Amino acid sequence: MTYLIDRRLQGKNKSAINRERFLRRYKSQIKDAVGRAIKGRSITDIENGEKVSIPVKDVNEPNFGHAHGGVWETVNPGNKEYQKGDQFNRPKGGGGAGRGKAGNSDQQSEDDFIFELSREEFMNYFFEDLELPNMVKTQLTATTEFKNQRAGYNMSGTPSNIHVLRSLRGALGRRIAVGGSSRKAVLEAESELVALLEDGAPLDDPRVVELKRLIHHLHTKLLAIPFIDPFDLRYSNRIKVPKPMTQAVMFCIMDVSGSMDESRKDTAKRFFILLYLFLKRAYDKIEVVFIRHHTAASEVDEEEFFHSRESGGTVVSSALHLLTKIIGERYGSGEWNSYVAQASDGDNWDNDSVLCKQLLIDTIMPAVQYYTYVEITDGPPQNLWEQYAEVSDHHPNFAMQKIVTPADIYPVFRELFKKQVK
């Protein structure tokens, strides 16, 4: 058996390449394991990593076996009864003295390979193949943001932006250029003075005195060149360049009326937590608006949306009216992609359900990219579902799904936000 040890220097993450290769090779098995893990954990813990198990038969590597050939001998420690050449009877039962029973030849056992996914890897598999539908559309407009970008150097600026190395490099070049002729004259004068002294010229010779005076003058001139001059200073220059970004806003509407018991509210909360994590992960530039309603609707923050205990009757149209108002006041300029996700048990006043349908068909659907309605109930569809079913006949960007148990949250979510076929 040959063992290969990787001793390449790759820092503290020296096995990162091998890990990525493993994830690519066993992608389907890991995705299945992630799917099994999701069923047994809370949506609120979805951001944590996970230990997933992969059948060992799927991770077996090919290897070479070395069989014993010919005549060979072995030495076993602890033998005090037999010597070389002794013969003894074969033990009854075919071997060891164990008391276990042999398994059925038709039975198969399978060990699992335990592999721990990091938080980032788990979220990658969790949200793979998901996106906001219709993100790119003909009426999509892009807002222009600006980012700072380095653009050479300036001769003026603030002291905090001085580029030291560039300034010193310029000062060195200036000193070389300005003092070049003087240094050349110093070398010539020193060479002539050495030649005169070697020829026996006295120190009071007029030429020797003149050369010494000239050399002293040139050295003084060179020392007078400043080490650094304001002319040498260079400042880092940064300019703002346009950075196009698409904008999107997601409206989360949740029914908190009396008909929504705690279990249904918990299911709705889990659905929106999952949606919120997905949006924050999938898009950098996106705003989330939380609307909760009973007989009246209100816009709330994330904390109140998930944890408030307020309850009451059910008037769904109040939330749709508030939604229309917010879109018109803050997101109606044509620069935003608007998405709506609504969760309810479907219980609503009959007349109000008809009003909700008309609001969707006439006002809301033309203004949004995608609208999804999730009904949380274990019984037959309610009157709101029956009215909403007619909306999809007029607007294909409207989707509906039903959640019976918390285990249905993730399959419904994937169905609602699966990638569209181009």
Sine and cosine of phi, psi and omega as CSV:
sin_phi,cos_phi,sin_psi,cos_psi,sin_omega,cos_omega
0.00,0.00,0.76,-0.65,-0.01,-1.00
-0.96,-0.29,0.77,-0.64,0.02,-1.00
-0.93,-0.36,0.78,-0.63,0.04,-1.00
-0.97,-0.25,0.81,-0.58,0.00,-1.00
-0.93,-0.36,0.83,-0.55,-0.01,-1.00
-1.00,0.07,0.94,-0.35,0.00,-1.00
-0.93,-0.36,0.35,0.94,0.05,-1.00
-0.92,0.38,0.61,-0.79,0.00,-1.00
-0.99,0.12,0.94,-0.35,0.02,-1.00
-0.74,-0.67,0.50,0.86,0.02,-1.00
0.95,0.32,-0.31,-0.95,-0.06,-1.00
-0.95,0.31,-0.31,0.95,0.02,-1.00
-0.96,-0.27,0.74,0.67,-0.10,-0.99
-0.91,0.40,-0.37,0.93,0.00,-1.00
-0.99,-0.13,0.20,0.98,-0.06,-1.00
-0.88,0.47,-0.63,0.78,-0.02,-1.00
-0.91,0.41,-0.70,0.71,0.02,-1.00
-0.90,0.43,-0.59,0.81,0.01,-1.00
-0.91,0.41,-0.70,0.72,0.04,-1.00
-0.89,0.46,-0.62,0.78,0.03,-1.00
-0.90,0.43,-0.64,0.77,0.03,-1.00
-0.90,0.44,-0.69,0.73,0.00,-1.00
-0.90,0.44,-0.61,0.79,0.03,-1.00
-0.94,0.35,-0.64,0.77,-0.10,-1.00
-0.94,0.35,-0.63,0.78,-0.06,-1.00
-0.94,-0.35,0.63,0.78,-0.07,-1.00
-0.87,0.48,-0.71,0.71,-0.05,-1.00
-0.91,0.41,-0.66,0.75,0.01,-1.00
-0.91,0.41,-0.63,0.78,0.00,-1.00
-0.93,0.37,-0.63,0.78,0.04,-1.00
-0.89,0.46,-0.65,0.76,0.05,-1.00
-0.90,0.44,-0.66,0.75,0.00,-1.00
-0.92,0.40,-0.62,0.79,0.06,-1.00
-0.90,0.44,-0.66,0.76,0.05,-1.00
-0.87,0.49,-0.64,0.77,0.04,-1.00
-0.93,0.37,-0.59,0.81,-0.02,-1.00
-0.94,0.35,-0.55,0.83,-0.04,-1.00
-0.89,0.45,-0.60,0.80,-0.05,-1.00
-0.91,0.42,-0.40,0.92,-0.07,-1.00
-0.97,-0.25,0.26,0.97,-0.02,-1.00
-0.69,-0.73,0.31,-0.95,-0.01,-1.00
-0.98,0.19,0.54,-0.84,0.04,-1.00
-0.89,0.46,-0.52,0.85,-0.01,-1.00
-0.92,0.40,-0.31,0.95,0.03,-1.00
-0.98,-0.20,0.31,0.95,-0.17,-0.99
-0.94,0.35,-0.38,0.93,-0.07,-1.00
-0.99,0.16,-0.19,0.98,-0.01,-1.00
-0.98,0.21,0.28,-0.96,0.08,-1.00
-0.96,0.30,-0.09,-1.00,-0.06,-1.00
-0.43,-0.90,0.61,-0.79,0.16,-0.99
-1.00,-0.02,0.89,-0.47,-0.02,-1.00
-0.92,-0.40,0.51,-0.86,-0.01,-1.00
-0.93,-0.37,0.67,-0.74,0.01,-1.00
-0.85,-0.52,0.76,-0.65,0.04,-1.00
-0.79,0.61,0.72,-0.70,-0.10,-1.00
-0.90,0.45,-0.43,0.90,0.01,-1.00
-0.91,0.41,-0.37,0.93,-0.01,-1.00
-1.00,0.09,-0.26,0.97,-0.03,-1.00
-0.91,-0.41,0.15,0.99,0.05,-1.00
-0.89,0.45,0.67,-0.75,0.03,-1.00
-0.96,-0.28,0.56,-0.83,0.07,-1.00
-0.91,0.41,0.61,-0.80,0.01,-1.00
-0.53,-0.85,0.31,-0.95,0.00,-1.00
-0.98,-0.17,0.73,-0.68,0.06,-1.00
-0.97,-0.23,0.61,-0.79,-0.01,-1.00
-0.95,-0.32,0.95,-0.30,-0.01,-1.00
-1.00,0.05,0.50,-0.86,0.04,-1.00
-0.98,0.20,0.78,-0.63,0.06,-1.00
-0.85,-0.52,0.46,-0.89,0.04,-1.00
0.95,0.30,-0.42,-0.91,-0.02,-1.00
-0.99,-0.15,0.76,-0.64,-0.02,-1.00
-0.58,-0.81,0.38,-0.93,-0.04,-1.00
-0.81,-0.58,0.49,-0.87,0.07,-1.00
-0.77,-0.64,0.43,-0.90,0.05,-1.00
-0.89,-0.45,0.88,-0.48,-0.01,-1.00
-0.95,-0.32,0.74,-0.67,-0.03,-1.00
-0.97,0.25,0.36,-0.93,0.12,-0.99
0.99,0.13,0.24,0.97,-0.02,-1.00
-1.00,0.01,0.91,-0.42,0.03,-1.00
-0.88,-0.47,0.00,1.00,-0.10,-0.99
-0.96,-0.28,-0.47,0.88,-0.13,-0.99
-0.83,-0.56,0.43,-0.90,0.10,-1.00
-0.83,-0.56,0.13,-0.99,-0.04,-1.00
-0.89,0.46,0.76,-0.65,-0.01,-1.00
0.99,-0.15,-0.26,0.97,0.03,-1.00
-0.93,0.37,0.53,-0.85,0.05,-1.00
-0.88,-0.47,0.55,-0.84,0.02,-1.00
-0.55,-0.83,0.38,-0.93,-0.03,-1.00
-0.96,0.29,0.50,-0.87,0.04,-1.00
-0.93,0.38,0.72,-0.70,0.01,-1.00
-0.87,0.49,0.60,-0.80,0.03,-1.00
-0.95,0.31,0.52,-0.85,0.00,-1.00
1.00,0.02,-0.03,1.00,0.12,-0.99
0.99,0.15,0.50,0.87,0.11,-0.99
0.60,-0.80,-0.76,-0.64,-0.19,-0.98
-0.91,0.41,0.09,-1.00,-0.05,-1.00
-0.99,-0.16,0.34,0.94,0.00,-1.00
-0.91,0.41,0.47,-0.88,-0.07,-1.00
-0.99,-0.17,-0.04,1.00,-0.02,-1.00
-0.94,0.33,0.37,-0.93,0.02,-1.00
-0.99,-0.12,0.58,-0.82,0.01,-1.00
-0.93,0.36,0.56,-0.83,0.00,-1.00
-0.98,0.19,0.30,-0.95,0.05,-1.00
-0.93,0.38,0.65,-0.76,-0.02,-1.00
-0.91,0.41,-0.34,0.94,0.01,-1.00
-1.00,0.08,-0.23,0.97,-0.03,-1.00
-0.99,0.17,0.57,-0.82,0.03,-1.00
-0.81,-0.59,0.70,-0.72,0.05,-1.00
-0.93,-0.37,0.41,-0.91,-0.08,-1.00
-0.57,-0.82,0.88,-0.48,0.11,-0.99
-1.00,0.06,0.49,-0.87,0.00,-1.00
-0.97,-0.25,0.62,-0.79,0.11,-0.99
-1.00,-0.06,0.90,-0.44,-0.05,-1.00
-1.00,0.04,0.83,-0.55,-0.04,-1.00
-0.77,-0.64,0.78,-0.62,-0.06,-1.00
-0.99,-0.15,0.87,-0.49,0.05,-1.00
-1.00,0.03,0.65,-0.76,0.10,-1.00
-0.96,0.29,0.18,-0.98,0.02,-1.00
-0.85,0.52,-0.70,0.72,-0.03,-1.00
-0.91,0.41,-0.68,0.74,0.00,-1.00
-0.92,0.40,-0.66,0.75,0.01,-1.00
-0.88,0.48,-0.68,0.73,0.00,-1.00
-0.92,0.38,-0.55,0.84,0.05,-1.00
-0.88,0.48,-0.73,0.69,0.02,-1.00
-0.94,0.33,-0.55,0.83,-0.05,-1.00
-0.91,0.42,-0.67,0.74,-0.08,-1.00
-0.98,-0.21,0.19,0.98,0.00,-1.00
-0.89,0.45,0.62,-0.79,0.03,-1.00
0.93,0.37,0.32,0.95,0.06,-1.00
-0.92,-0.39,0.52,-0.85,0.06,-1.00
-0.28,-0.96,0.25,-0.97,0.13,-0.99
-0.97,0.23,0.86,-0.50,-0.02,-1.00
-0.89,0.46,0.49,-0.87,0.08,-1.00
0.85,0.53,0.55,0.84,-0.01,-1.00
-0.90,0.43,-0.57,0.82,0.04,-1.00
-0.96,-0.28,0.85,-0.53,-0.05,-1.00
-0.61,-0.80,0.27,-0.96,-0.09,-1.00
-0.89,0.46,-0.58,0.81,-0.03,-1.00
-1.00,0.07,0.11,0.99,-0.01,-1.00
-0.91,0.40,0.77,-0.64,0.10,-0.99
-0.87,-0.48,0.43,-0.90,-0.05,-1.00
-0.90,-0.43,0.74,-0.67,0.11,-0.99
-0.99,0.10,0.42,-0.91,-0.05,-1.00
-0.96,-0.30,0.90,-0.45,0.14,-0.99
-0.97,-0.24,0.31,-0.95,-0.03,-1.00
-0.86,-0.51,0.60,-0.80,0.06,-1.00
-0.78,-0.62,0.53,-0.85,0.02,-1.00
-0.97,0.24,0.68,-0.73,-0.02,-1.00
-0.64,-0.77,0.65,-0.76,0.00,-1.00
-0.93,0.38,0.69,-0.72,-0.04,-1.00
-0.62,-0.79,0.91,0.42,0.08,-1.00
0.96,0.28,-0.53,-0.85,-0.11,-0.99
-0.72,-0.70,0.46,-0.89,0.07,-1.00
-0.91,-0.41,0.36,-0.93,0.06,-1.00
-1.00,0.00,-0.03,1.00,0.03,-1.00
-0.64,-0.77,0.42,-0.91,0.00,-1.00
0.27,-0.96,-0.16,-0.99,0.00,-1.00
-1.00,0.06,0.47,-0.89,-0.02,-1.00
-0.84,0.54,-0.52,0.85,-0.02,-1.00
-0.92,0.38,-0.31,0.95,-0.03,-1.00
-0.99,-0.17,0.14,0.99,0.02,-1.00
-0.89,0.46,0.75,-0.66,0.08,-1.00
-0.99,-0.10,0.97,-0.24,-0.17,-0.99
-0.89,0.46,-0.76,0.65,-0.07,-1.00
-0.89,0.45,-0.69,0.72,0.00,-1.00
-0.91,0.42,-0.62,0.79,0.01,-1.00
-0.92,0.40,-0.70,0.72,0.01,-1.00
-0.91,0.40,-0.59,0.81,0.04,-1.00
-0.90,0.44,-0.67,0.75,0.04,-1.00
-0.92,0.40,-0.62,0.79,0.02,-1.00
-0.91,0.42,-0.64,0.76,0.02,-1.00
-0.90,0.44,-0.69,0.72,0.03,-1.00
-0.89,0.45,-0.62,0.78,0.02,-1.00
-0.91,0.42,-0.69,0.73,0.00,-1.00
-0.90,0.45,-0.62,0.78,0.03,-1.00
-0.91,0.42,-0.68,0.73,-0.04,-1.00
-0.94,0.34,-0.70,0.72,-0.06,-1.00
-0.94,0.34,-0.63,0.77,-0.07,-1.00
-1.00,-0.07,0.18,0.98,-0.05,-1.00
-0.90,0.43,-0.73,0.68,-0.03,-1.00
-0.92,0.39,-0.61,0.79,0.00,-1.00
-0.91,0.41,-0.67,0.74,0.02,-1.00
-0.90,0.44,-0.61,0.79,0.04,-1.00
-0.90,0.43,-0.66,0.75,0.01,-1.00
-0.92,0.39,-0.58,0.82,0.03,-1.00
-0.89,0.45,-0.70,0.71,0.01,-1.00
-0.88,0.48,-0.66,0.75,0.00,-1.00
-0.91,0.41,-0.69,0.73,-0.02,-1.00
-0.92,0.40,-0.66,0.75,0.01,-1.00
-0.91,0.41,-0.61,0.79,0.04,-1.00
-0.91,0.42,-0.67,0.74,0.01,-1.00
-0.92,0.39,-0.63,0.78,0.01,-1.00
-0.91,0.42,-0.67,0.74,0.03,-1.00
-0.89,0.46,-0.65,0.76,0.00,-1.00
-0.90,0.43,-0.67,0.75,0.01,-1.00
-0.90,0.44,-0.70,0.71,-0.01,-1.00
-0.91,0.42,-0.57,0.82,0.03,-1.00
-0.94,0.35,-0.46,0.89,0.01,-1.00
-0.99,0.15,-0.03,1.00,0.06,-1.00
1.00,-0.09,0.26,0.97,0.01,-1.00
-0.92,0.39,0.70,-0.72,0.02,-1.00
-0.94,0.35,0.33,-0.94,-0.05,-1.00
-0.93,0.36,-0.41,0.91,0.01,-1.00
-1.00,-0.04,0.23,0.97,0.07,-1.00
-0.90,0.45,0.71,-0.70,-0.05,-1.00
-0.83,0.56,-0.60,0.80,0.00,-1.00
-0.93,0.36,-0.64,0.77,0.02,-1.00
-0.90,0.44,-0.69,0.72,0.02,-1.00
-0.88,0.47,-0.67,0.74,0.00,-1.00
-0.90,0.45,-0.66,0.75,0.00,-1.00
-0.91,0.41,-0.67,0.74,0.04,-1.00
-0.88,0.48,-0.66,0.75,0.02,-1.00
-0.90,0.44,-0.63,0.78,0.00,-1.00
-0.92,0.39,-0.67,0.74,0.01,-1.00
-0.89,0.45,-0.68,0.73,0.02,-1.00
-0.88,0.47,-0.65,0.76,0.01,-1.00
-0.90,0.43,-0.67,0.74,-0.01,-1.00
-0.92,0.38,-0.64,0.77,0.06,-1.00
-0.89,0.46,-0.65,0.76,0.04,-1.00
-0.89,0.46,-0.63,0.77,0.01,-1.00
-0.91,0.42,-0.64,0.77,0.02,-1.00
-0.92,0.38,-0.63,0.78,0.01,-1.00
-0.93,0.37,-0.39,0.92,0.00,-1.00
-0.97,0.25,-0.22,0.98,0.03,-1.00
-0.95,0.32,0.85,-0.52,-0.05,-1.00
-0.90,0.43,0.59,-0.81,0.02,-1.00
-0.88,0.47,-0.67,0.74,0.06,-1.00
-0.60,-0.80,0.60,-0.80,-0.07,-1.00
-0.83,-0.56,0.51,-0.86,0.07,-1.00
-0.79,0.62,-0.44,0.90,0.04,-1.00
-0.91,0.41,-0.44,0.90,-0.05,-1.00
-0.98,0.17,-0.32,0.95,-0.12,-0.99
-0.91,0.40,0.70,-0.71,0.06,-1.00
-0.79,-0.61,0.65,-0.76,-0.06,-1.00
-0.89,-0.46,0.68,-0.73,0.04,-1.00
-0.89,0.47,0.75,-0.66,-0.03,-1.00
-0.96,-0.29,0.77,-0.63,0.05,-1.00
-0.81,-0.59,0.71,-0.71,0.02,-1.00
-0.85,-0.53,0.36,-0.93,0.05,-1.00
-0.99,-0.11,0.84,-0.55,0.01,-1.00
-0.92,-0.40,0.57,-0.83,-0.02,-1.00
-0.92,0.39,0.66,-0.75,0.03,-1.00
-0.79,-0.62,0.98,-0.18,-0.05,-1.00
-0.92,0.38,0.69,-0.72,0.03,-1.00
-0.69,-0.73,0.71,-0.70,0.11,-0.99
-0.99,0.13,0.61,-0.79,-0.04,-1.00
-0.94,-0.33,0.61,-0.79,0.06,-1.00
-0.57,-0.82,0.53,-0.85,0.07,-1.00
-0.76,-0.65,0.68,-0.73,-0.02,-1.00
-0.89,-0.45,0.84,-0.54,0.04,-1.00
-0.99,-0.15,0.83,-0.56,0.06,-1.00
-0.95,-0.31,0.90,-0.43,-0.03,-1.00
-0.91,-0.41,0.81,-0.58,-0.02,-1.00
-0.77,-0.64,0.70,-0.72,0.06,-1.00
-0.99,0.13,0.84,-0.55,0.02,-1.00
-0.86,-0.52,0.48,0.88,-0.03,-1.00
-0.95,0.30,0.07,-1.00,-0.04,-1.00
-0.90,0.44,-0.47,0.88,0.00,-1.00
-0.95,0.32,-0.29,0.96,0.06,-1.00
-1.00,0.04,0.99,-0.16,0.02,-1.00
-0.96,0.29,0.01,-1.00,-0.11,-0.99
-0.90,0.44,-0.62,0.78,-0.02,-1.00
-0.91,0.41,-0.65,0.76,0.02,-1.00
-0.93,0.36,-0.64,0.76,0.06,-1.00
-0.89,0.46,-0.63,0.78,0.02,-1.00
-0.90,0.44,-0.65,0.76,0.04,-1.00
-0.90,0.44,-0.68,0.73,0.03,-1.00
-0.89,0.46,-0.66,0.75,0.01,-1.00
-0.88,0.47,-0.66,0.75,0.00,-1.00
-0.90,0.43,-0.63,0.77,0.03,-1.00
-0.88,0.48,-0.70,0.71,-0.03,-1.00
-0.95,0.30,-0.53,0.85,0.09,-1.00
-0.89,0.46,-0.70,0.71,0.05,-1.00
-0.87,0.49,-0.70,0.71,0.01,-1.00
-0.89,0.45,-0.67,0.74,-0.02,-1.00
-0.89,0.45,-0.70,0.72,0.04,-1.00
-0.88,0.47,-0.65,0.76,0.00,-1.00
-0.89,0.45,-0.71,0.71,-0.03,-1.00
-0.91,0.42,-0.70,0.72,-0.01,-1.00
-0.91,0.42,-0.48,0.88,-0.01,-1.00
-1.00,0.10,-0.59,0.81,-0.13,-0.99
-0.99,0.15,-0.50,0.87,-0.11,-0.99
-0.70,-0.71,0.68,-0.73,0.01,-1.00
-0.98,0.19,-0.63,0.78,-0.08,-1.00
-0.94,-0.33,1.00,0.02,0.02,-1.00
-0.48,-0.88,0.66,-0.75,0.05,-1.00
-0.95,-0.31,0.55,-0.83,0.00,-1.00
-0.85,-0.52,0.80,-0.60,0.02,-1.00
-0.92,-0.40,0.80,-0.60,-0.03,-1.00
-0.97,-0.24,0.82,-0.58,0.03,-1.00
-0.81,-0.59,0.82,-0.57,0.08,-1.00
-0.86,-0.51,0.53,-0.85,-0.09,-1.00
-0.55,-0.84,0.45,-0.89,0.28,-0.96
-0.74,-0.68,-0.96,-0.27,0.14,-0.99
-0.98,0.19,-0.38,0.93,0.05,-1.00
-0.75,-0.67,0.44,-0.90,-0.04,-1.00
-0.93,-0.37,0.47,-0.88,0.03,-1.00
-0.50,-0.87,0.52,-0.85,0.09,-1.00
-1.00,0.01,0.77,-0.63,-0.09,-1.00
-0.76,-0.64,0.15,-0.99,0.10,-1.00
-1.00,0.05,0.03,-1.00,-0.09,-1.00
-0.90,0.44,-0.65,0.76,-0.03,-1.00
-0.89,0.46,-0.74,0.67,-0.01,-1.00
-0.94,0.35,-0.55,0.83,-0.02,-1.00
-0.87,0.49,-0.65,0.76,-0.08,-1.00
-1.00,-0.05,-0.35,0.94,-0.19,-0.98
-0.83,-0.56,-0.10,0.99,-0.01,-1.00
-0.93,0.36,0.55,-0.83,-0.03,-1.00
-0.97,-0.23,0.14,0.99,-0.02,-1.00
-0.91,0.42,0.63,-0.78,-0.04,-1.00
-0.53,-0.85,0.08,-1.00,0.00,-1.00
0.19,-0.98,-0.40,-0.92,0.03,-1.00
-0.97,0.25,-0.24,-0.97,-0.08,-1.00
-0.77,-0.64,0.88,-0.47,0.16,-0.99
-0.68,-0.74,1.00,-0.06,-0.11,-0.99
-0.92,0.40,-0.52,0.85,-0.06,-1.00
-0.89,0.46,-0.40,0.92,0.04,-1.00
-0.88,0.47,-0.62,0.78,0.04,-1.00
-0.93,0.36,-0.62,0.78,0.00,-1.00
-0.94,0.35,-0.59,0.81,0.08,-1.00
-0.90,0.45,-0.69,0.72,0.03,-1.00
-0.90,0.43,-0.64,0.77,0.05,-1.00
-0.86,0.52,-0.73,0.68,0.01,-1.00
-0.87,0.49,-0.66,0.76,0.00,-1.00
-0.90,0.43,-0.70,0.71,-0.03,-1.00
-0.91,0.41,-0.66,0.75,0.02,-1.00
-0.88,0.47,-0.70,0.72,-0.02,-1.00
-0.92,0.40,-0.60,0.80,-0.07,-1.00
-0.99,0.12,-0.58,0.81,-0.14,-0.99
-0.88,-0.48,-0.40,0.92,-0.10,-1.00
-0.76,-0.65,0.41,0.91,-0.05,-1.00
-0.98,-0.19,0.23,0.97,-0.05,-1.00
-0.99,0.16,-0.05,1.00,-0.06,-1.00
1.00,0.07,0.04,1.00,-0.02,-1.00
-0.98,-0.18,0.06,1.00,-0.06,-1.00
-0.84,-0.54,0.61,-0.80,0.18,-0.98
-0.99,-0.10,0.90,-0.43,-0.10,-1.00
-0.98,-0.21,0.74,-0.67,0.04,-1.00
-0.79,-0.61,0.60,-0.80,-0.04,-1.00
-0.77,-0.64,0.72,-0.70,0.12,-0.99
-0.80,-0.60,0.83,-0.56,-0.06,-1.00
-0.85,-0.52,0.72,-0.70,0.03,-1.00
-0.82,-0.57,0.75,-0.66,-0.02,-1.00
-0.36,-0.93,0.24,-0.97,0.11,-0.99
-1.00,0.01,0.00,1.00,0.06,-1.00
1.00,0.08,-0.13,0.99,-0.02,-1.00
-0.99,0.17,0.86,-0.50,-0.06,-1.00
-0.42,-0.91,0.33,-0.94,0.10,-1.00
-0.89,0.46,0.67,-0.74,-0.08,-1.00
-0.83,0.55,-0.76,0.65,-0.02,-1.00
-0.89,0.45,-0.56,0.83,-0.01,-1.00
-0.94,0.33,-0.54,0.84,0.03,-1.00
-0.90,0.43,-0.62,0.78,0.06,-1.00
-0.90,0.44,-0.66,0.75,0.04,-1.00
-0.89,0.45,-0.63,0.78,0.03,-1.00
-0.88,0.47,-0.68,0.73,0.02,-1.00
-0.86,0.50,-0.70,0.71,-0.02,-1.00
-0.92,0.38,-0.62,0.79,0.06,-1.00
-0.88,0.48,-0.66,0.75,0.02,-1.00
-0.91,0.41,-0.75,0.66,-0.08,-1.00
-0.91,0.40,-0.70,0.71,-0.16,-0.99
-1.00,0.02,-0.55,0.84,-0.19,-0.98
-0.88,-0.47,-0.77,0.64,-0.19,-0.98
-0.98,0.18,-0.76,0.65,-0.09,-1.00
-0.86,0.51,-0.63,0.78,0.06,-1.00
-0.91,0.42,-0.29,0.96,-0.08,-1.00
-0.98,-0.17,-0.11,0.99,-0.06,-1.00
-0.86,-0.51,0.36,-0.93,0.04,-1.00
-0.99,0.14,-0.58,0.81,-0.12,-0.99
-0.37,-0.93,0.68,-0.74,0.00,-1.00
-0.73,-0.68,0.81,-0.59,0.02,-1.00
-0.82,-0.57,0.69,-0.72,0.00,-1.00
-0.87,-0.48,0.79,-0.61,0.01,-1.00
-0.89,-0.45,0.85,-0.52,0.02,-1.00
-0.97,-0.24,0.84,-0.55,-0.06,-1.00
-0.98,-0.22,0.99,-0.16,-0.01,-1.00
-0.33,-0.94,0.53,-0.85,0.05,-1.00
-0.98,-0.22,0.11,0.99,0.01,-1.00
-0.94,-0.34,-0.28,-0.96,0.01,-1.00
-0.93,0.36,0.33,-0.94,0.02,-1.00
-0.85,0.53,0.61,-0.80,-0.01,-1.00
-1.00,0.00,0.04,-1.00,-0.08,-1.00
-0.90,0.43,-0.51,0.86,0.03,-1.00
-0.91,0.41,-0.63,0.78,0.05,-1.00
-0.89,0.46,-0.69,0.73,-0.02,-1.00
-0.89,0.45,-0.63,0.78,0.03,-1.00
-0.95,0.30,-0.65,0.76,0.00,-1.00
-0.91,0.41,-0.46,0.89,-0.01,-1.00
-0.87,0.49,-0.42,0.91,0.00,-1.00
-0.99,0.15,-0.28,0.96,-0.03,-1.00
-0.93,0.36,-0.64,0.77,-0.03,-1.00
-0.90,0.44,-0.36,0.93,0.07,-1.00
-0.93,0.37,-0.44,0.90,-0.01,-1.00
-0.99,-0.17,-0.46,0.89,-0.07,-1.00
-0.69,-0.72,0.93,-0.37,-0.01,-1.00
-0.94,0.35,-0.24,0.97,0.01,-1.00
-1.00,0.04,0.41,0.91,0.08,-1.00
-0.91,-0.42,0.75,-0.66,-0.05,-1.00
-0.74,-0.67,0.54,-0.84,-0.01,-1.00
-0.73,-0.68,0.60,-0.80,0.08,-1.00
-0.55,-0.84,0.36,-0.93,-0.03,-1.00
-0.87,-0.50,0.70,-0.71,0.04,-1.00
-0.91,-0.42,0.84,-0.54,0.01,-1.00
-0.99,-0.16,-0.75,0.66,-0.01,-1.00
-0.80,-0.60,0.30,-0.95,0.05,-1.00
-0.84,0.55,-0.44,0.90,0.02,-1.00
-0.91,0.41,-0.30,0.95,-0.01,-1.00
-1.00,0.08,-0.13,0.99,-0.11,-0.99
-0.88,0.48,-0.78,0.62,-0.08,-1.00
-0.92,0.38,-0.71,0.70,0.07,-1.00
-0.86,0.51,-0.65,0.76,0.04,-1.00
-0.90,0.43,-0.67,0.74,0.00,-1.00
-0.87,0.48,-0.70,0.72,0.01,-1.00
-0.91,0.42,-0.59,0.81,0.01,-1.00
-0.93,0.37,-0.61,0.79,-0.04,-1.00
-0.96,0.28,-0.56,0.83,-0.12,-0.99
-0.87,-0.49,0.47,0.88,0.07,-1.00
-0.94,0.33,0.42,-0.91,-0.01,-1.00
-0.92,0.40,0.65,-0.76,-0.02,-1.00
-0.99,0.16,0.59,-0.80,0.04,-1.00
-0.96,0.28,0.83,-0.55,-0.04,-1.00
-0.98,0.22,0.00,0.00,0.00,0.00
